[in-house]
Amino acid sequence: MTSRDAPEYTRLDICKRFVASVKHSTLLELDVLEAGQDSVRVRMPYQDKLVGNPDTGVTHGGAIFALMDQAGGLANACLIFPDFEITPTIDMRVDHLRAPRPGHAVVCEAHCYRLSQHVAFVRMSVFEESTDEEPASDDLLATGLATYMRMKLPGVSKVVN
């Protein structure tokens, strides 16, 4: 690959641009922390508006599900990079293992472990982020498996400005 062929953007740049373009991801305040060759780490801060039960202060499981789905799609983008495809979710299974403690952000790690011609396969794990006052628990909050359809866009193969 020559410098002329090198992508203008990094995987992290592309992931951050994509998150910024998705309304629910901006409302969830998702932040892409890392983007590797086939994986991402995405953070969702604790927000009162995402609490499912005001008596407990626990972040709603639906918000965690949305975080995981977005991170899964971003992991696909990392593996496909520098090419670009739309990858809508075909199927997603999430096991909510425990609730995050109130006041704690959550971090999703997603890994695209296989690409077939038409489907991308992703594993996801969600952990609680530590705070200055309290260390995070090493216990998983949720795990997930998802499949995404690979949809090539006619006339688009590389990321463009």
N, C-alpha and C positions, 0 to 999 in steps of 0.2 A: 504494500500500500504506500503510495507516495503522499507527501504532505498535501498535495492538491486533492487527493481522494479521501483524506482524513475527515471524519465528521466535524461539522462546525460546532456541535453541541455534545456535551457529555451525557451519559445516562441520567445522572442526577438532574441536569438541566431539563431534560425532556420530561422526567417524572414530575418535577416541580411545575413545569408549564402545564402539563396535563391536569394536575390537581387544581391549579388555579383556574382552569377552564370548566370545571365541573361544579355546578351550583351546590350540590349537597356536600361535596368535599370541602368547599370553602366555608359553608355553614358549620361543619364539624371541626373546622380549623385544623385540618390535617396538615402535617409537616413531614416531608420526606427527609429523613435524617441521613440515609445512606442508600446508594444504588450500585450494586455490583453487577457482575456479568449475567447472573441469573436470579438475583434476589434483591429485596429492598427491606428497609426498616422505616416504618411510618409511625409517627407519634400523633395521638389525639389527646389534647389537654382536657383536664376535668373542667366541666362547665355546668353550672346550675340548670341551664336550659335542657341538658341531656339526661337529667335525673329522671328515672322511671317512677320511683316512689319517694315522695317528699319526706316520709317518715324515716327512711333509711339513708337517703342521700346517695344512693348507688346509681352509677351510670346505667342507663337502659341497655339491655342486651341488643336491641335493634341498632343502636349507635355502634356498638362493637362489631356487629355483623357487617354494617356498612363500611367500617374501617377495614375489616378483613377482605371484603370484596374488592374495594379499591386497591388495597395493597397487592392482592392477587393479580389484578389487571396490570399493575405497574411492574410486577415481576415478569410477566409476559413481555412487556415492552422492553425490559432490560435484556432478555435473551434474544429477542428479535432485532434489537438495535444493531446497526444504524438504520435498518429497514423499519417501516411503520405499517402496522395493521390495526384494524379495529378488532377488539376481542370481547364481544359480549358474553356474559355468563350463561353457560348451559345449565350447570348444576352446581350446587354448593351445599356442603354438609358442615355444620358447626356443632361442636360439643362445648357448651358453656360449663366449665368445671367448677368455677366459683365466681362470686361477684367481686369486682374490684372494691377496695376500701374507698369510702368517700374522700374526695380531695386529691386523689391520685390520678395522674395521667396514665394512659395505657399506650403500649408500643406493640405493633404487629410486625413480625418478621415473616416474610413470604418468600418462598423459593419455587421457581418454575423448574420442575425436575424432568419434564419431558415435553417435547414438541413433536406432534405427528403432523402429517400434511394438513389436517383440518382442525385439530384440537390441541390446546395447551393444558397441561396438568400442573396444579399448584398445591403445595402444602403451606399452611399458615399456623403460626403460634402467637398468642397474645400474652403479654406479661404486664405487670404493674410497674410503673416507673417510681423510683425512690424520690423522696423529697429531702430537704435539708434536715427536717425534724425526724423523719422516719425512713429507715431503709426499706427497699422493696422486698416483698416476699419472693422467693425463688419459685413458688408454685405457679404453674400455668393458670391463666384465667380461662383461656379457650384454645381449642385446636380446630383446624378445619382442613377440608379437602375440597377443591373446586376444579371444574373443567370450564374452559372458555373456547368459544368458536373462533377460529382464525379467519378473518374476512379481509382479504387483500383489496385495497382500493384501486380501481382502474386508473392507470396512469400515475400512481403514486407508489414509489418504492422506498424512497429515502425521506427523512424528516426535512422539511423545508421551513424557511422563515415565515 
